[in-house]
Amino acid sequence: MNSLSRRGFLAGGLALAGAGLLAACGADRSAPSVALVSPSGPQVNAEDARRYRDGETRTFAYTATTGEVDLGGPTVSTWSYDGVVPGRELRLTSGDQVHVQVTNRLPQDTTMHWHGLDIRNDMDGVPDVTQNPIQAGGSFTYRYVVDEPGTYWYHPHIGLQFDHGLYGPLIVEDPHEPLSYDEDWTVVLDDWLDGVDGLTPEGVFAALRHCMPGMDRSTATPSAAPPMSGVTTPGTSSAPPSANAMSGMPMGGSPMPSIGSMPGSSAILMDGTSPLLGGDAGDVKYPYYLINGRVPTAPVTLTSKPGRRARIRFINAGGDTAFRVALGGHRMTVVHTDGHPINPVQADTLLIGMGERYDVLVTLADGVFPLVALAEGKNATALALVRTGSGPTPPATARPSELNGTLVGGSQVSQLTAASSATLPAHAINDDIPLRLTGSMANYSWGINGEQYNPKVPLAILTSGQRVRMTYTNTTTMWHPMHLHGHAFAVGGPNGPRKDTVMVLPGASMTCEFDTDNPGLWVTHCHNVYHENAGMMGVLAYQT
């Protein structure tokens, strides 16, 4: 067992220094004394040298900037990469060496994180852990090798920046692609509020922290969420709904404080519920829900022909919204989770949490069809179209019956199985890492193991060459999409689907196994950007 308790770690006197090297110098000599890997140290360099790299050297440039962006009618003043939302697709081939220069024209520091890529640690983009942030007016060039094909994405890792408009897809193609398809379509889902009626993510976060005391949804009297007629899943039902959204009276019977006058308060979600999410759907009510940066009244369109086979890559880049996705008139064959192949399964609809990705294959019918992303528990949709022939254009409010059909994803993801190429090899468990997801809506404070994020105090110490079993246990009444940097874990056991983000419902646990084969300092965190910003994040650190 290599996990160290927080108390033992502190007693050992270990502290993060700048970009990340930890040193043991405590007065309590009985406590463990461990030197930790530097993000650019020899262990990181040695592992990086083993990566598959027989592709091209690819050079790109992105500028994080402020300005107006057209969402297909509404024009908003926001932050973006080069003035477009989503940012330009970064399409690579496995084995490529990548150089991405990021220039910061924002009014604050920034970084860029490569979500899902198992790259060298000092390129991971986590400020005060793997790099110093890129200061306003400065630039930084990320250099890394991509050796795992799949569907990924990029976004900053500072504050609430990616809930502005700072995100984009990253696709790594397989030079020996085993799948056969005619179309390759990337679909980026998002919830949008920045620049609408004076809203900003920072204003909404401030309202959540100010308005929640005395109105704690986590201690309100539970009430059953409304049933979702027709939705079926391939296995057992999800955890029972916990607390409903705010009931109008806090504990003790006193009237709730008025929140209407505070900037950002209009976006607080008061009544969103979903059994698929364990009760409470989220914290934020967004004015718009987007597919590829467009509102439903101006949808993007995939134009093809009947009988052609499409690979659709779904990415949830939202800040606080799970999406239930379906293509009207079609069934989907699910082939990848978070960039990794699974044994294919059929689905009518997918439930995708923030940070998750799913790839599906669809044989296209003849006509015009709505691709709908339902904001789960929030009673709103995003829309795109698939056009292969003539026919009426579906309305912006379309909700195809497939949304209530057989569902894949969400808490049922552990029922999927990895393809043979993605299965973890047999190995004894060397280390158990229990991580309790803690906090509540009261004071809007979230954490792991009862502590808020501290980059200087790791949650656990890892040793290279071991099999780790990490268990997320949700002790809160909100659902949390938990993401791990630098590794792909197997959900539920070695044969489970390989992922880097998994939804953990209230009162439930998710067990994830991974091999410690990528040395460095890696964070795990909730990919609800507001929960992460309120403290639900921690560091897993390799020892030298």
N, C-alpha and C positions, 0 to 999 in steps of 0.2 A: 504494500500500500504506500503510494507516494504522495497522496494528497495531504497537505498540511492544513491544520485548522487555522482560522484567522488569528486566534489568540497565540498559537505557537509561532505563526509567521511573524507577528508583531514582536513577540518576545525575542525572536532571533535577530531583530534589528534590521530586517531586510527592507530596502526602500528603492523605488525606481529613481533613476537618475537621468534626467533629460530624455534622450531618445530611447532609453530602456534598459541599460545594463544594471542588474541588481547585484549588490554586494552584501556579504554577511559580515557584520561588525558589532553585533549586539553584546550587551554586558552579560546577558543570561546565557552562559556557555552550555547549559543543559538543553537548550532549544536547538532545533536543527539549524545547521549552518550550510547554506546552499548558494553556490554561484550560478546565476542564470544566464541563459543564452542572450547575447546581444543581437538585435534585429539584423545587423550587418556583419556578424562575427563569423569565425571560421566554420562553425557547424552549419550555418545558413549557406555559406559559400560552397561547402562540400556537397550538401544536398542539392543545391541548384545546379552544380556541375553534372549531376546524374540525370537531369531532366532531358527528355527527348527534344532535340533541337536541330532538325535537318530542313527547316523551312526557310523562308525569306526573312530579312530584317525589314520590318514595316514601321514607317514613321508617320505620326499623326500630330495634330495640334488642335487643342480646344481652349477656348477662352470663356471663363465664367464671368458673366456680365449682367448688367441691369438694363431694362428697356421694355418696350411694349412688345407683346406677343399676341397674335391673332389665334383664337381658339375655334375659328370657324363661325365667326359672328361677333361674339364678345371679344373685345380687345382689352388686355389687362397689362398693367405695369408690374413686372415680376423679375425674377432672376432666371437665367437660362444659360445653356452653353451655346454661344454664337448666335443668340437670338431666335432659336427654334426649340420647340417642345414637341416630342422628346428630343434630346440631343441626337446628333447624327449617329447612325448605326455603325458600330465598330465591328467589321467582319474580318475574321482572321482564319487561318488554317492551323491545325494542330502541328506544332513544331516551329512555328514562327517566333522570332525574337521581336519584341514590340518596344518601340520608343514613343511615348505619348507626352508631349509637352503641354502642361496645363498652366495657363496664364490667368492670374487672378485680378479681375477688374471689379470685384465686389467691394462693398464698404467694410468688409471684415475678413478675417483669415478663412482659408478653406483648405480642403484636401480632395483627393479622388480615391474612392475605394472600388475595387473590382469584385463585385459581389458574386461569390461562388467559385472564383478561380483560386486554385491551390498554388499560389505563386510564392516567390521568396518574400520573407517577412518584412524587409525594409521597404517594400513597394506596396504594402497593404493599405496605406492611407489612413491610419488611425492616429490622430494627433496625440502627442505626449506619450505614446506607446511605441509606435514604429517609425515616426518621423516628426520633425518640427513642422507645424502648419505652414502653408504657403501664405505669406503676408500679403495684404492688399497692395497691388502694384507689382508683386513679384511673380516668379514662375518656378516650376519644378518639372523635371523630366522623369517620368516613371519608365523604368527599363526592366522587363521581365520576359520570361519564356512561357508560352501557353502550350501545354502538352495534353490537355484533356478536352476533346470536342464536346460541344453542348451549348445550351442556351443560358446566358448570364446577363449581367447588366452592370452599369457603373453609376455611382452617385457620391456626393461628399459624405464625410463622416464627422461633421461639426454641427452641433445644435440641430436646428430644424430645417437646414438648408434644402434637403431634397424634397420637402413639402412645398417649396416655392416652385421650382420647375427644373431643378438641376438633376437630371437623370437621363439615361439613354440605354439602348440595348447593346449587348456585346455578344456576338455569335462566333463560335469557334467551329469551323467546318472540319469534317473528318475526311482526309484524303482517300480513305478506303471505306466510304459511307456504305453500310450494309442495307439501308432502307432505299426504297424506290419511290420517287414522287416527282411530280411535274411542276408544282408551285411550292415556293418556300416563303411563307408570310409570317412576319413578326408582328404580334399584337401586344401593345403595351397598354395596360390598364392603369388608370390613375383617378384619384379624387382631388378636386381642385377648389381652392378658396382664395389664393393669393391675388390681391388686387381687385377683388369683387366687393363692392359696397364698403370699401375701406378695410377689409379683412386682411390680416397677415397671419402666418403660423405663429409668430411670436406673440401677437395680440391674443390669439385663441389660447395659447399655452398659459399666458398670464391670467386669463379669465378662468381657466380650469383650476389653477392653483389658488386663485382668490375666492372663487365661488363655491368650491366643494365643501369646505368645513361647514358642518351642520346640515349637509345635504348628502351624506355618504350613501351611495347606492349599494355599497358592499355590506351595509348593516341595515338596510331597509328590509321591511317584511317581504320575503319572497312571494312572488305570484307567478303562476304558470304562464309561460310565453304562449302566444297563439300557435296552434298547430299549423304545419305546412302541408296542406293536402297534396297527396300524390308523390311527394318526394320519397324515394327509396334509396337505400344504400346497399352495397354488396355484403354487409355484415351486420354486426350488432349496432344498436342505436347509440347515439352520442350520450355524453353525460347529461343528466336531467338539468333543466334550466335552474339557475340559481336566482339571485336577486333580479327583479325586474328593474327597468330604468326608474328614475326618480318618481316617486309616487305622489309628490306634491306636499308631503309633510315629512320632516326629518324625525329621527328617534326623539321621543319625549313630547311630541305633539305640538311643538312650537312652529309657527309659520316659517317657511324657508326665507332666507334673505333675498332681497330683490337683486337680480343680476342684470336686468335689462339695460342699465345705464353704462355698463363697463364695455369698452371696446373689445370685440371678440366674443362677447357673451352670446350674441345671436347665433353663433355656430356651435354652441354646446348642444349635444344630442340628448334630448330629455326622455325619449320614449322608444328607442330602437331596441327590438328584441329579436332573437333567433334561437330556436332549439338547436340548430346545427352548430351554433357557437356557444352553447351552454347557457344561454340566457341573454345577457347584455351584449348588444351588437357592437358597441364602440362608444367613443366619447365625443365625436365630432360629426356634425351635420354639414355636409359640403354643398355649396350652391350648384356645382357641376360635377359630373362623372364623365371621364374622357376615355376614348380609345384612340391611340396614336395622336393625342393632342387635340382632338376634335369633339365638340359637343354633339349630342344626338341629332340635332337639326341640320348638321353639316357633316355627315359621316364619311369616313374614308371607305373606299371600295376596292375589293379584290376582283378584278375582271379576268375571267377564265372561260373555259369551255366545258360542256357537260361531259362527264366521264373521266375528266382529269383528276389526278390525285394530288391533294394539297397537304403539305406539312405546315401546321399552324403552331407557332411558338408563342405561348401565353406567358407574359411577365406581369406580375402585380407590383407596380411601382408606387402604390398608394401609401398614404401615411397612417390611415386609421380604418381602412375598409377592406373587408373580405368580399370577393366577387364570386357569384355563382354564374357560370358562363355556359351558354348553349348556342348552337347554330341551328336555326329553324329548319325543319325538314331533313335533318341529318343526324346520324349517330357518329360518334367519334371513337377511334381506336387510340387509346392512350399508350404512348411508347416511351416517354421519358419523364422523369421527375427531377427537377433541379439540375438538368443537364446530363443525367445518367440514365442508361437504358433499363427498362423493366420488361418483364414478360407481359406482352400486350393484353389489355383488357378493354372491353366495350363500355362506353358511357354515353348517356344522353347529356349530362351536365357535369361540370367540374366545380369544386369549391376551392378557391385559391386565396391563401392568406398573403399578407404583405411580405414581399421578398421571395415568395415561391414562384416557380416556373413549371409549366407542364407543356410537353410537346404531344400533339395528336396528329393522326392521319385521317383524312376525310376524302371519300370519293364524291365529287361534286355532282349534284343533280342539275336539272335544266330549269332555269328561272332566276328570280331575284330573291335572296334570302337574308334575313336579319341575323347578324351575329350580336347577341345581347349579353352584356355583363350586368347582372343585377347586383346592386350594392346591398349585400346581405343584411337584412334587418333594418334597412334604411329607406325602403320603398322608393327607390329611384334606379335608373338604368343608364348605362352607356351603350352606344350603338355603332356598329360598322355594318357594311353590306358585302355580300358575295353575289356577283352578277355573272351568270353564264349564258343568259338568253333573255328573251323578252318577258315582260310581266310587270305588274304594278310594283311601285317602290314601297316597301314596308314603312309604316309610320314611325316617327321618332319614339313613340311610346310602346312599340311592339314588345310583347312578352311571349315568346313561343312556348308551346306545351312541353317541349323538351326540358325546360327549366325545372319541371316537376317530375322528371323521369329518373332513371338510374343514375346515382351520383357517385363520383370518384373524387377523393381528396378529403381535406379537412381532417377530422380526428380518425377517419377510417383509413388513412394512408398506410398504416402498418399492415393492412391486409394485402397490399401489393407485394410482389416479390421482384427482386433484382434479376436482371438477365445474367446469364452465366459470366459474361465478361465484367460485370460490376459487383459480383458477390464477393464479400470479404473471405479470404482464406481462413481455414480452421486455425484457431489460436485460443489458448486459455486466456481468461480475463486476468490481467495483472493489477488493475486498479479500478476501484469503484469511486465515482465522483457524484455524490448527491447534491443537486442544486435546487433549493426551494425558491420558488417565485413568490415574492412577498410584497406587501403594500396594500393600499386601498385608495378609494376615491377621496376619503377624508384627507385633507391637506394635499391631495394629489401627489402622493409620495410612493414610489415604486422601488423595488430592490431585488437582490438575490441573497438568499441566506440571511435576511433581515438587515442587510447593509445596502446603502446606496453606492453607486459606482465610485471607486477610488482607483485611479490607474496605478497608484503606488503600492497597492496591496492586492496581490493575486488571490483568486478564489482557490486555486490548486496549483501544485507543482507537478509537471510531467517529466517522464524519462523517455528518451527515444527508444524505439524498438519494442514498444509494449502495446497490448490491446487494452483499451480503456472502455469501461461501461459508464456512461454518463446518464443520469436520470434527472429530467426536469419534472418537479412536482409542483403543481400550481395550487398554492394555498389561498389564492385570491378568488374573487367572484367575477373577474374579467378574464377573457381568453387572451393568450399571448403567443404570437408567432416567434419562436426562438431560433436565432441564427447563430451559427458557429463559423468563425473565419478560419481560413487556411486548411480545412479538412472537409471531407464528405463522410458523414456517418451513415451507418446502416440502422434503419428504424426497426426496433424490436428484436434484432438479432442479426447474425451474419448474412442470412438470406433476404433480409428486409430491403426495401428500396433505399438506394443511396441518395441522400439529400444533405443540404446544408441548412435548411429552414424547416421547422415543423411546428404545427399548431398544437398548443397545449390548452385544453379546456379547463374551466373551473373545477377544482376538486380532482382532477385527473393527473396522471403521470405519463411521460413518454420516455422510454429507454432507448438510448442511442449508443451504438458501438463504433469506435474508430481506432485506427492505428496511429501511433505517435511517430509519423514519418515525415514531418515538416517542421523542423525546429524553429523556435522563435517565441514571441510574445503575442498571443492571439486572444481576441475578445470574443465573448459570447454575449448576446443581448436580445432584448425584445425588439422586433422590427416594427412595432407600433412606434412611430417616431416620437410621440408625446410621452409614452412610457419610458422609452430609452432616454429621452432628455431629462426625465424626472428621476433617473437613477437605476433602471433595470438593465445593468450591464456590468461585466466583470472580466478580468484577465485570467487566462490559463497560460502559465509560463513554463517553458522547458528549462530544466537544469542542464548545465554543461556536461 
